[in-house]
């Protein structure tokens, strides 16, 4: 058992970013980390994910923009399909706090029946259709 890094890739261009090929067949949980992902817009927008070819699911509420960035972690139970997100949409240029009290930090839960142990690729995009212009996504599997 344990945590295994499955993929790490840049989010520096394109309206959609796809993960490399994934093999989730032996994992019980999928963990996705976002580090400073940003769209090329001054308008706030939220990041979405999907099983490649599936319907996108929004992962944040507040959104972020090009001068800030999106940081967070999504934990997806591949057995029960529950999704838990803990994200920080850094969309305020004056915000330099290291800990937040729900101003731009979000915890959300939901269900995603599309992403399963058969999923071989994930795609990420912005709700507004903007291009990516910075950041990184890291994907882990947990046995």
Secondary structure, DSSP 8 states (H G I E B T S, - for coil): --EEEEEEEE--SSSEEE------TT-SEEEEEEEEEEES-SS-B-EEEEETTS--EE--SS-B-TTSEEEEEEEEETTT-EEEEEEEEE--TT---SS-SSSSEEEEEEE-SS--TT---EEEEETT---EEEEEEEEEEE-
